[in-house]
Each structure stands twice: as C-alpha cells, then as structure tokens.
Amino acid sequence: MRLDDYDNDINVGEARGGGGLGGGGGGGFLLGLLPMIGSRFGCGGIVVVLLLLAVFGGLGNLGGMLGGGGGTAPQVSAPSRETVQQVCDASTARRDTCRAFSNAQNTWEKIFASQNQQFSPPKLQFFSGSGQSGCGAAMSAMGPFYCPTDRGIYLDTSFFDELANKYKAGGDFAQYYVIAHEFGHHIQNLLGTSSEVQQAQRRASEAEGNALSVRLELQADCYAGVWASMNRDRLDPGDVEEGMRAAQAIGDDTLQREAQGRVVPDSFTHGTSAQRQAWLRRGIESNGNPGVCDTFSGAI
C-alpha cells in the first residue's frame, strides 16, 4: 500500500513506566477493559488478564482494583520529550506505523467533516516490552490496544513480527489493518458506542458480555475496511488478500483450535475468522461509508 509520509502534527510519544495495573473507569471497569485489552488480534491479552485473575483471586478482586472504591488512580508516565520525528524515525516499523496512523487520522477527519461531526484525533504511544497507559499497564503480551481513558493507541512494533511469523500474516497492509482496527476503536469511543457496550456488559452475563465484545470488535474490523476503501487508489495488488489472511489467522475459532484443540463459542470476544473477514470486506466494499458497519442490528 502506497502511503505518504506522516504529518508532523500527529500526537505521538513513548509510553514508559510499567509494573502493575493502575485504576480506571468506574465500578466493573474490567468488563469494559477486557475487549479493549483483547483488541490485539489474538488471545494473548485475555491470557494476561486470566493470569492476573489467578494472582489476585478472581474477577471481583481485580475489578475492584481497577474500578472505583479503593482503586488507585492510573499510573501514567510523563509524556516523552522526543519530537515526532525522533519517535517515528526510531525504526522502519515505527515510521510505517506513523504513516498509517497519520493517514487514518486524515481519512477519518474527512469522513467526520462530511457528516458534520466533530472529530478529535487519538494519540499513538509506542512501547517496548512494557509501559503505562491511562488504562494501566501496557505489556507486549497484550498486543496493540486502544485505551479509551486517554484516547491512546498503544503498540509494541514487535507484534508485527509475531503477526508475520506466528500467524503467517505478513505484509504491509496486514500491519496497517492492525493500526486501522485500533483506530476504529477510537471512532467507537468518539461516537459513544464503546461506553454503551460497557454499560450493557455490566448488566449482562459473561456469555452475553462476550457476545457484545464480538460485535464491538467486528465493527472495528469494518471501520478498518472503511479506511481502506477511502484509500483504495493507494492499494497495491495483493493488499486485500493480505488483510484477509490476517483476519483469518486471528479469528477466535482459529486461535482456540490451535491453542487448545477445541472451540468454545461462548468465550469468543472478537469473532470467528469468517466473521472478521466478512466485516473487513464489507468495510472495504463500502465506498467509504461507515454506516455499513452496524454490527449491533441483526445477525453477524
């Protein structure tokens, strides 16, 4: 995919710090945090949460630590002082990420303007190994994720190596799909969709909450496709196929089958491989219309 260089006014920085989870949100925040942590195209983030559950004694205790009441405030590191160029040009992977992020920002700003809606951009925060976000600890095992608390997209670029080597889904468009997906979560935050889902999850059973998370994630996939549709003149032959391979590789059914030899649909949080491919393709074929991404009405 042919992208221009990044704009110098994008909000980019380094997420430093680490060691533990800060608080965030209101009571029951973990239910909203789970889909955010898991928005990494894989189950690694959920595994991290399950390990924390084992350490801290269950969902109730961890939810209390993260939520209101006795929880502490998020431990957010001080903003980095590096310039946009210093952060983005630190590696080829970071530069490519900045280019895709900048393009997504410009694209969604145009879409919002065409609908007479107010757009505010997210920030892009790189980290290596671990760092701190407004939602608590950022760890490489969680993969890329979006934190609604500080409107930040958090990314360790080593995930792109994992995507290519472990999931056999390499290519520049596959990487841009990851970024566009997380940008889609920011769009959901701006439109109020994320908060509506979080509120519904607090009243839902575990299976119902997971089903809502699936719809949220599939919509982010569709929004990623809308971004690609708006930039279809920049696509190279094979780009769409790269995206489809990535979507197939990180479906819940595929990941569960490879990890444990069986599939548990009630535990899905992102959707099946077929669903992820279908909603990404729907966005790509949307002619830049995010209205086609209503995953909350009818079957998915």
N, C-alpha and C positions, 0 to 999 in steps of 0.2 A: 504494500500500500504506500502510495506516494504522499507524504505529509511535508508541509512546510516546517521551518524551524519554529521553535516555541517563541511566544511573545514574552518580552522582558517584564511584563507586569503581572504574570501569574503568581499566585501565592504558593511558594514552595519553601520547604525547610527540612530540617533534620529533627526527627523525634528521638531525643536522647533520654537517658534515665533507664528505669526498669526496677524490678524487684517488687513483686506484689501487685495486687489489684487495688485501685482506688475505688471510691464510691461513685455513684452516678445515678441520675434519674430519681424516680420516686419508688415507693414500695413495689415489690415484684419486678424490679428492673431487669432481672435476669431473663425473664420471658421475652423482653424486647431485645436483650443483648445477644441471646442465642442466635437468632437469624443474622444479626449484624456480624458476630464473630464467624459464623459459618459461611458468610458470603464469599468465601475464598474459593470457590470451585472445588471443594473437596470436603472430606470429613475430618481433616486434621484439627480444625478449630473446635469442633464438637468434642473430639477426643481430649483436648486440653481442658475443656470445661468439665468433662466427666472425671478427669484426674483430680481437678480441684474439688469436685463434689466428694470424692473419696477422702481427700485430705481434711476437708472442713466439715464433713459429717452430714451431707445431704443438701438438697435443693433449698430447704428453708434457711439453713445457716448461711449458705453462700448468697442467697437472695438478700438476706438481712445485711450482710457485709457490703453488698453493692448498692443496696437501696437506702430508703430513708431510715429514720430512727437513729440507731447507734452507728451508722456507717460514717466513714470519714470522707472528706472531700477528695475528688480525683487528684492524683499526683501528676500534674502536667509539668513537663520540663520547660525551662525558659526557652523562648524562641531562639533559633540559631541565628548567628550574625552574618553568616555567609550570604553572598549575593545570589541571585537566581542563577547566574552563570556558574558560580563556584559549585552550587549544589547539583545543578543539572548536568554539568560537564565533567563530573567526577568519574563517570564511566559511560561506555556506549549504551548500556542498558538504561541508565538513568536519563541520558539525553533522549533516547527513543521514547521513554515514558513521558518525559516533559513535553515532547512534541505531540504525542497522542492526547495528553491531558489538556494542553493548550487548544488543540483542535476541537476537542469535545466541549470545552468551555465556550469557544466562539460559536460552535454549532448550536448548543442549547440556548445561548443568549439570543440567537436569531429566531429560534423556534418560539421562545417565550415572547419576544417582541412582536412576532406575527400574530400572537394570540392576546396581545395587550396585557401580558402578565409580567410582574416584577421578577427579575432574575438576580440572584446573588450567587457568586461562584463559591465553590468549596476550596479547601486548601489541600495541597499534596504534601504529605510528610513521608520522607524516606527514613527507613531504619535498617540496621544491620544486626541481626541476631535478636535484639530486644530493644525496647524503648518504652515511652509512655505516651498514652493518648488521653483525650478527655473522657474516655470510657474505661480507663485503667491500663493495665499492662498490654503492650504490643509485643508479640512473640512470633518468630518466623514460622513456628508450627501452626499458627493461626492462618497464615497466608494473607493475601491482601484483604483489607476490610474497610468499611466505612463506619465512622463514629458520628452519629447524629448530634451528640452533645456539643462537639466543637466543629462540626461540619468538615471533618478531615478524612481524606482517603489515605490510608496507611499501607505502605508497601515496602517489602524487602525484595529487591530485584532477583535474589537467588531463587525466588519462586518460578521465574521464567525457565531456569534450568530444570527445575523439577517438572514443570509442565511439558518440556520437550523430552526429557529423559525418562521420567517415571510414567507419565501419562501419554507419551508418544504423540504429543500435540504441539509440535514446534511451529515456527513461522512468525513473521512479524504481525500478521493480522490476528493470530491466536493471542498474542500478547496484548494487542490493542483491544481485543474483545474483553480481556480481564479488566482493563482500565475503564472501558466504556460501561461495563457491568457495574463497577463500583460507582461510577458517575451516575448511573441510573438510580442507585440508592439515594444519592443526593437529590435527584429530581423528586423522588418519592417523599423525601423529607420536606422539600420546599412546598410540595402540593398537599402536605398533611396526611398522605397515605400511610407513612410509617407509624405515626402516632395513633392513627385509627386502628391499625393492625395490633399495635402493642396493647391498646386498651381492650380490644376484643380478646387477645390472648390471655389477659389477666382473668377473664371470666370463663375461659374455655378449659376443657380437659386437655391433657397432654397431646392426645392424638389430634384434637381439633386445633390446638395451637400450632402443631407441626404442619397441618394442612394449610393454615393461614400463612405460615412461613413459606411454604412451597409457592403459593400464589404471589407472594411478595418477590421472591427470587425470580420466578418466571417473568414477572413484569420487568424486572431489572434486565433480564436477558433480552426482552423485547425492546426495551429502551436502547440497549446496546445496538440492536439491529436498526433502530430508527436513526441513530447516529451514523451508522454505516450507509444507510440509504441516502442521507443528506450529503454524503461524500462519495457517492457511487462513481463519480468521474475520476476519483483518485484510486479506485480499486484496480489491482492487477489480476490477471488470470490466476485462478487457484486460491485467491484470498477467501472467498466464501467457503470453499471446501476446508480451508484451514480452520475457520470458525466452527464449522460443523463437526470436524474431528475433535476439537476441544470440547464442544458441548456434549458430544457423545461420551468422551472419556471421563467427564466429571458428573455424570448423572448419578443420582443416589443408588439406583439399582445396580449400575455397573460397579460403582465403588464398593458397595456392600457385598456383591457377589465375589469380587476379587479379594476383599479383606476377610470375609467370614464364610464364604461358600454358600450363603443363603441371602434372601432378600426379605426385609421386614417393612412393608409399605407404610404402616402406621408411624414408623420412625423417620420417614422421609422429611427433609427440611428444604430441599432445593428442587425436587422434581426428577423424573426419570430422564434417561438420556434422550428418549424420543420426544418428551415434552420440552426439554431445553432446546433441542434442535428446532422443534416446530415453532417455538415462540421467538427464537432468534431469527429464524427465516421470515416469520410474519413481520417482524420489525424491518428486516432488510427489504421486503417487498412492499413496504407501507407508503412509499413515496414521501417519506419524511413526516408522516402523520402519527404522533404518539397516541392518538385516540384509538388506534387499533390494539393497543396494549392493555385492554381491560381484562385482566385475568381474574377479576373478582365477581364477574357475572357469568353464570353458567358453568359448564364443564370445561376442564382444561386438558 
